[in-house]
Amino acid sequence: MASLTLGWVQLAAIVGALQGLVLTAVLAGQRTNRTANRLLATLMATMTIYLAAGPYYKAGLIHVYPHFFAVNYPTTWMFGPLMYLYARAASDRSWRFTGRDLMHFVPATITIIAAMPYYMMSGAEKIATLEQWSVHGVGGALAYLDPSKYVSGLAYSAATALYLVRHRRDVEDSYSNIERVNLRWLLWLCAATGGIWVMVTGLKITQVSTAMRDSHVAVAMALLVYGIGYMGLRQPEVFRYQTTELPVPDVETEPAPPSEQEPPAGRYERSGLDEDEATQLEILLLRVMDDEQPWKESELTLADLASRLHSTPHKISEVLNSQMSQTFYDFVNGYRVREVQRRIQAGDARSLKMLALAMDAGFASKSTFNDVFKKHTSLTPSAFRQTVGA
């Protein structure tokens, strides 16, 4: 009979696995943004299997249920691809999982094929193999494949981070308030998973014992699952956003053919906006911003502004990027910052709180206001007020 003596590391792993199991069920049942939720549910399921393996081996349950031996082994090749694809799906609800995306799971598939002889062993052979692996490490073809999981984890963490940085640029080209679409949740998750891969790779390179390495990873993975449970359910849903090149479909349908879906080569290469038209559009844009002050609308988008100018989001974005070297986000928030500066200099800050001035100018939150104000002036709002003696 197996000994059920477990340490705090295994208990943390069990709690993490149970929470991962609950999250898998909750996410799989979500009806909104199904592609993203199903990918995250799959990620939670693989993490659950990985976390459950630690107590399974530590408690000696392999002697009772040997057929679960090495079931968790391929999961480490799935963490990176699932995280990357989840970032794609969560940031753009028009994105769909296609057959081409299955290529991301080729390494995991190869690992499963290489591990198949071990899965086909008898219970006694599996127990003997575990004892051998405990002393000498994994053997056979798996010994050659094992290092690739570290490369995969680090590479996908980097790819996800780069994608999210590009996504932020796209959002700033279309929104003046990115509070609801900034994907800080995904950046946090990406940083956490990347940190775990850096840690486990470092432990491997420094040849820390397998038992100690597994303990570190188990605790880190359990904390990650706890964090996903806390942050993921609090995170407001990321809605579909309209970029400067692509409209948002009204319903969730299959994506358009590539010829209709991809932006023009060179982004503005075939926009049809010549230099004279760009100059006239820039003059009209500045006039509307000064006279109508649309920047006071906290949820102003590029599409809203283009409608006022009887133009297209793509052309307005080209003028901002090519003629004025600004994103839509920086352009609009520049007006808001200057309005707050004007009112501070006029003495309005004596009778009104700084947040009230910010909200009147179109900012949607205090944190965004502080960040944007410092970005444009290199000073905090309070420091600026002191410099002008208001």
CORSULTA-V482041 format. One record per pair of residues at least 12 apart in sequence whose ideal C-beta (glycine too) atoms are under 8 Angstrom apart, sorted by the first residue. I is the first residue (numbers start at 0). J is the second residue. Records with the same first field share a line. If there is no record, write none. Layout:
I->J  J
This chain:
0->63
1->58  59  60  61  62  63
2->58  59
3->58
4->58
5->54  57  58
6->57
8->53  214  217  218
9->53  54  57  58  217
11->217  218  221
12->50  51  53  54  217  218  220  221
13->50  51  54
14->221
15->46  50  217  220  221  222  224  225
16->46  47  50  51  54  224
18->224  225  228
19->43  44  46  47  50  224
20->43  44  47
21->228
22->40  43  224  227  228  231
23->40  41  43  44  47
24->40
25->232
26->39  40  43  231
27->40
31->236
32->88  89  92  236  237
33->251
34->88  92  94  95  96
35->85  88  89  92  237
38->81  84  85  88  96
39->81  85  89  227  231
41->77  81
42->77  78  81  82  85
43->224  227
45->74  77  78  81
46->74  78  220  223  224
47->224
48->70  71  74
49->71  74  75  220
50->217  220  221  224
51->71
52->70  71
53->213  217
55->67
56->129
61->125  126  129
62->126
65->122  123  125  126
66->122  125
68->117  118  120  125  126  128  129
69->114  117  118  125
72->110  114  137  141
73->107  110  111  114
75->148  151  152
76->104  106  107  110  147  148  151
77->104  107
78->152  155  192
79->151  152  154  155  156  159  192  196
80->103  104  107  151  155
82->155  156  159  188  189  192
83->103  155  158  159  162
84->96  100  103
85->185
86->159  162  163  166  182  185  189
87->162
89->182  185  237
90->162  163  166  182  185  237
91->166  239  240
92->237  238  239  251
93->239  245  247  248  251  254
94->254
95->253  254
106->144  147  148  151
109->144
110->141  144
113->139  140  141  144
114->141
116->139
133->209
136->209
149->196  199  200  203
152->192  195  196  199  200
153->193  196  197  200
156->189  192  193  196
157->193
159->185  189  192  193
160->186  189  190  193
163->182  185  186  189
166->182
167->181  182
168->326
169->240  242  243
170->182  240  328
171->326  327  328  329
172->242  243  301  316  319  320  326  327  328
173->240  241  242  243  300  301  302  312  316  327
174->240  300  301  327  328
175->294  297  298  299  300  327  328  331  332  361
176->297  298  299  362  363  367
177->328  367
178->363  364  367
179->235  237  238
180->237  238  240
182->237
184->230  231  234
187->226  230
188->223  226  227  230
191->223  226
192->223
194->219
195->216  219  220  223
198->215  216  219
199->212  215  216
202->215
241->300  301  302  312
242->262
243->301  312  313  315  316
244->262  263  266  313
245->260  262
267->313  317  320  321
270->313  314  317
272->314  317  318
277->317  318  321  322
278->322
280->308  310  314  315  318
281->318  322  323
283->308
284->304  308  315  318
287->304  307  308
288->334
291->307
292->334
293->307
294->331  332  334  335  338  360  361
295->335  338  359  360  361
296->361
297->358  361  362  363
298->363
299->331  361
301->315  316  327
304->327  331
315->327
329->374  375
331->361
332->362  371  375
333->375
334->360  361
335->357  360  361  362  371
336->360  371  372  375  376
338->359  360  361
339->353  356  357  360  368  372  380
340->376  383
342->356  359  360
343->356  380  383  384  387  389
344->387  389
345->389
346->389
348->384  389
349->389
353->380  381  384
354->368
357->380
368->380
